Amino acid sequence: MAIIVNLDVMMAKRKMSLNELSEKVDLTLSNLSILKTGKAKAVRFSTLEAICKALNCQPGDILEYVEE
């Protein structure tokens, strides 16, 4: 699967640390880190919504499809 997670890019644009985002979206650091590094196999819409709200962005800003 060629879904790229650009969470680290959006966090950098918003000058937000992993700790700060973790508190805002109520996710553990380890779960957020798994998502950030692209190792997650799935993401709940509620989690994606919370991340988008915290970072003031769209899902397409975080997730990207790249054809292999």
C-alpha positions in Angstrom: 0.0 0.0 0.0 1.3 3.4 -0.9 -0.4 5.7 1.6 2.1 8.2 2.9 1.5 9.8 6.3 2.6 13.5 6.4 1.7 14.1 10.1 5.3 15.2 10.9 5.1 17.8 8.1 1.8 19.3 9.4 3.1 19.2 13.0 6.2 21.2 11.8 4.1 23.7 9.9 2.0 24.3 13.0 5.0 24.2 15.3 3.4 21.5 17.5 5.3 18.8 19.3 4.3 15.2 19.5 3.6 15.7 23.3 1.3 18.7 22.6 -0.6 16.9 19.9 -0.9 13.8 22.0 -2.6 15.8 24.8 -4.9 17.6 22.3 -6.2 14.5 20.6 -6.1 12.2 23.7 -3.9 9.6 22.2 -0.8 7.9 23.7 2.6 9.0 22.5 3.3 5.5 21.3 0.1 5.3 19.2 0.7 8.8 17.7 4.3 7.9 17.0 3.2 4.7 15.1 0.9 6.8 13.0 3.5 9.5 12.5 6.1 7.1 11.2 3.7 5.5 8.8 3.7 2.1 10.6 0.0 2.2 11.4 -2.2 -0.3 9.5 -5.4 1.7 10.1 -6.6 5.0 11.5 -10.1 5.6 13.0 -12.1 8.5 11.5 -12.6 9.9 15.0 -8.8 10.0 15.4 -8.3 11.6 12.0 -10.9 14.1 12.9 -9.3 15.0 16.2 -5.9 15.4 14.5 -7.3 17.6 11.8 -9.1 19.7 14.4 -5.9 20.1 16.5 -3.7 20.9 13.5 -6.4 23.0 11.7 -6.0 21.0 8.5 -7.8 18.6 6.1 -7.3 14.8 6.0 -5.6 15.2 2.6 -2.9 17.3 4.3 -2.0 14.3 6.5 -2.7 11.3 4.2 -1.4 11.0 0.7 -1.7 8.3 -1.9 1.4 7.6 -4.1 1.1 5.0 -6.8 3.7 2.3 -6.5 
